[in-house]
Amino acid sequence: MASRAGGGEPSGSASAILADTASGYHILRIDAYSRTTATSTGEYLNSLPFTVGGHRWRIRYYPTASHQGTKITSLFLYLDESVTEAIKVQLKFRFVGNVAEQALTLGVVHSFISYYAWGDYEFIKRKDLEKSKHLQDDSFAVRCDVVVTGEFRAEEAPVVTTPASVSVPSSDLHKHLGDLLHSEKGADVVFDVAGQTFAAHRCVLAARSPVFSAELFGVMKESDTGVVVRIDDMEAQVFKALLYFIYTDLFPNTAEQDEDVLSQHLLVAADRYNLERLKLLCEQKLCEYIDVGTGATILALAEQHHCHGLKKVCFDFLSSPANLKAVVTSDGFKHLSRSCPSVMEEVHLCSDIRVSDSLIPGKVIASLSPRY
């Protein structure tokens, strides 16, 4: 405790307890899932070995585990080597589609000794897995995040003092503008989209979109308040979501099963009205939905609307020979070949995959380095 010797200022010191850590992850893809469920109860399948924190690990996949009569899928992290002292580890299994979580809680610290395993015995019920979006074309992928913790130690730390300050709340401008859109108070323009009308404010639209600015204050005079603007080639729910973003700068809330479809249509609308932030938000959302069933369709969308980041993620996905082989047989790939012949020239087909010449205009360039 600090003391006031002779009436002077108290002395102070600080220390911190630290530990060296090493983190990493391994992705295990389960193809032919239905065949793995034919294994005996309690039998496991091993991943290839991988290294985190200087130690060798494997993932053990139990496709036919059981708990209280319920069939479940179990996943364990296995220390595939001999050690002289226990290793402190935090771990987390999750589906690859959930890697975009902002906050990942790894949970408790487990002690691993030689050839020992910890994991998630009740990772998911088999009936839930078979109904989920994670199982696509009899295949799913899981990711195991691993953090290996070293010995704890104490170190001297700087003394931090907190100066007096004034607390400022977060901006709520988006709430006020959202209420303005909802109430339609002071609205001076009406849009007709697929038979549904939307009232809005010219100044807000013009401030957010140069396209709206040119249309509402160029072609249409400000005094034309009685004119109803008709929007073609767009669904009402997409235009509603577009207005929500314009007023709040937020991606609209939607049901999870509809998010990928809305993101595709909203990306087209964002490109149409030159809303670059919304376009990037849609690209970010669509990155989570790239799989063998959607990869070609999303790549075509990225090419048509100049989404360089989304296009790169699609090519990263197709760089896997297994992914590329599956995508080539999809209906989306046929659409890609017809609508975006230039992209077909950028697709590098791995040595064990061949595509019909009718699908690829011109010749195939042996390079997977698209010009971004």
N, C-alpha and C positions, 0 to 999 in steps of 0.2 A: 504494500500500500504506500502511495506517495505521501510525503510529510512536508510540512511547511517549516523548514529550519530557518529560524531568525526572521520569520515573516516573509520570506521570498516566495517565488513561484514554485509549485510542486514539481518534482522531477517525474518523468514518465518513461516507460519502456513498453515494448510489445514483442511478442513472438508468435510464430505460426507453426502448426503441426502439418507436415507435408508427407506425401508418399509419391514415389515415382510410379507412373502408370504407363501401360502400353495398351493401345486399343486397336481393334481390327474387326473384320466381319467376313463371313463366308456365306455364299448363296448356293443353296442346294436345290436343283430343279428335279422334280419327280415327273418323268414322262411315263406313259402307260400306267397311270395310277390304278386303273381297274385290275391290271395284272398283279400289282403289288399286294392288293387285298386278298389274293389267293394264297399268300404265305401263311404259315402256321402261326397260331396265337403266341405272342411273345417273341417271335423271330424278328430280327432287325436287319436293316440294310445300311452299310457304311458309306459315307461320303469319301472322296479323296482326302488325304491328309492336308492340313494347312497350318501355318505358323503364326502365332500371335504371342508377343512378349518373350520370344526366344524358345517357346515350347510348341510341341507338335500336338495338334488336335484333330478330331474327326467329329462329324455329326452322325448320330445314330437315329435312323428313322424306323419307327415301329408302326407299320400300317395296320396291324390287326390286334392292337391292345384292347383291353376290356376293363371297365370299371362298373361294378355293381350291375352287371348284365348289359351295360351300354357299350357298344362298339366305339372306340375312340382312336385317335391318331396321336402318338406320343413322339416327342423329339428330345434328344439328350445330347449334351456336349461331353465328349469323351477325351480324357487325357491319354494320348497314345504314346506314352514313354514312361520310363522309370525316373523318379525324382527322390532326393534325399530329404527334402522338407516340403511340407504342404504348400500349395500355391493358392493364393487368395484371388478369387475370380468373381466378377459380376457378369451376368449373361442375360440375353433376351432373345427369344424366338418370335418372329412375326412374318406375315406374308409380305412378299416383295412389293405388292401394291400399296402397302402402308408405310413405305420408307420415307414419305414426305411429312410424317408427323413432326411438328415443331419441337415438342418436348418428349424425349425418350427416357423413361424411368427404367433403369436396369435392375432395380430391386436389391435384395440382400446379397451379402458377400458369402460365397461358398468356398470351402476348403477342398482342393483337389489333391489326392495322393496318387501314387503310381497306378496307372491303368484304372482310373476311377471316373464315374460319370455323374453329372447333375443335369437336370433338365425340367421339362414341362410335360409331366405324365399325362395330363388332360389338356393337351394343346387345343384340340377341337374334336367335337363329336363327328363321327364319319358322316352321319346323315346331314349335319349342318354344312360340312365341307362340300358334299356332293350337290347341295343346293346353292352354294355361294358363288359369287362372281370370280373367286380366286381359282376355281377349277374350270379351265378352258381347254377344250379339245383333249380331254382326259389327261391334263397336265396342270401342275401348279408349282410354284417356287416359294421357298422360305429363306429368310435371312437370319443368321445368328450373329448378333453383336456381342463382342467379347471385350472385357476390360480386365487386364491382369494388373494387380496392385502389389507394389513392392513393400519393403519395410517402412514403417512410419518413422519420422525424425522431426526434431524441433529446430527451427531456425529463427534468428532474430528478424523482426519485421519492423517497418517504419511505424511510428505512432501517427495514427490518422485522427485528426480532429474535425468535427463537423461544424462548419460555420453556420450561424443563424441564417435562415432563409425563409422565403415565402412560398407556400405551396400553391402551384398553379394547376388547375384541373385540365384534363385532356380536352382537346378541341371537340366541340359538339356541333360544328357547322353542318356536318352531314345530316344530323338529326333535324335541324331546322329546315334545311333545303328539302329533305325527304318529306317532312310534314307539308311543305309548300306544294310539292308535287301531288301528295295525297289529297290535300284539301282543294286543290285547283284554284285557290284564291289568287286573283289578279291574272289568271291565265289569259293569253291573248292569241293563241293559235291552237287549232284542233287538227289532229291527224286521224285519218281513216285507214286502218290496217286490217285487211281481211274482214271487213264488216264491223269491226270494233273501233270505237273512237277513244282518243286520248287527248286530254287538254294539257297544255304545257305553256312555258314562258319563253318567248323569242330570245330575250337577252341571255337567259341561262344557257339555252341551246347554242347560241352563237358564240358565247364565251368559251364553251367547251369543245366545239367542233367547227373547224374552218369550213367544212362542207355545209353544215346548217347555216353558218354565218353568210355564206355566199347565196344560199337558196332563200333564206328568210329576209335578208336585207339587200339582196341584189335583184333576183328575178321577181320576188314578191315585195311589194312596198309595205312599210311598217303600218300604214293606215288600213291595209286590207285585213282587218281583224275578223271579218265575217267569212273569210275563205277557209274551206276545209282542205287540208293537204292530204292527198292520197299517196300512200306508200305501197308500191307493188313489190312482188317477189319476196315477201317477208311474212312470217307468222306473227299473230298478235302477241303471243307470249314472249317472243323474241324481242319485239319492239318495246314491250313493257319492261323487260330486263334491261334493254339498252337505255331507256329513260331513267331507270333506277340507278344505273351506274353514272349517268351524266349528272344527276343531282347529288349523289352521295359519294362517288368515287370508290364504291365498294362492289365486289362481285355479288350478284343476287343470290339469295338463299334458294336452294332447290332441293328436291328429293334426290338422294344419292343415286338411285337407279336412272334418273333423267339427266344427271349432271354432264355426262359425256356428250349426249345429243345436244343439249342446250349450248354447251361450250363450242361445238362445231358451228352451229348456226350463229351464235353470238360473235364468233371470230369473223365470220363473213360480214356481219353487220358492222363490226368495229373497223374492218378494213374499208368498208364502203363510206363510213363517215369520218375516217381518219382519226380514230380514237386509239392512239398507240398504246396507252397503258392498259386499256381493256383488252386489246389484242394480245398483249404479253400475258395478261392474267389468263386468258383462254388457252394460250400455248402452254402455260404452266399446268393448268388443269388437265389438258389432253395428254401431257407427258405421263400422267399416272394411268392412262387407259391404253397405252400402246401394248398390244400383244399380237399373237399370230393371227387373230381374227380381225383386228382393226389396224394393224401396222401399215398396210398398203393404202387404205382409205385415208388415214391421217397424214401419210406422206404426200398423197395427192393434194390434200387440202393445204398442207404447208407449202408446197410448190406453187400452187395457183395463187396464194395470197402472200407470197414472199416472207414466210415465217422461217427465218434462217435458223433460229435456235431450235424450234420444233423439228425442223428438217434434220438437223444434226443428231438429235436424240433418236429419231427414226432410223438413221443410218447406223448409229451405235447399236441399236437393237438388231438390225439386219446383219451386222458384222458377225453374229453367231451363225455358223453353218446350219445348226438345227433350226434356228428361228427362220432363216432365209428359206430353207427347204419347205417349211410349213407354210410360210406366207405366199410362196410362188403358186401353191395350189388353191389359194383362196379366190373368191369372186372379186374381192377388193383389188387383187393384183391385176386381174383382167381390166378392171376400170382404170387402174393406174397406167397400164400400158397404152390404153386408148387415149386417155385425156392428157397424159404428161410424157410424151415420147422422149423429151430431153432428159428426164430423170432416169429413164430406163438405161440410157447410155452411161449413167454414173454408177449403176448397180454392178458391183463385182460379184460374179457367181463363183462360189467356191469350187474346187476341183471335182468334188463328188456330186455337184448339182448341175443339171443342164435344163435350159428353158427352151421351149419351142420357138423357132425363129419367127413364127407368126405373132408372138407376143412382144418381140423386141424390134422396133423399127431400126433399120440400119445395122450396124455391127455393135457388139458388146465391147466396151473399152475396159481392159483389165486393170481397173483401179477403183478403189473404194475411197476416193478422196474428192468428194463433191466440192464445187467451187462456191464457197459461202461468201 
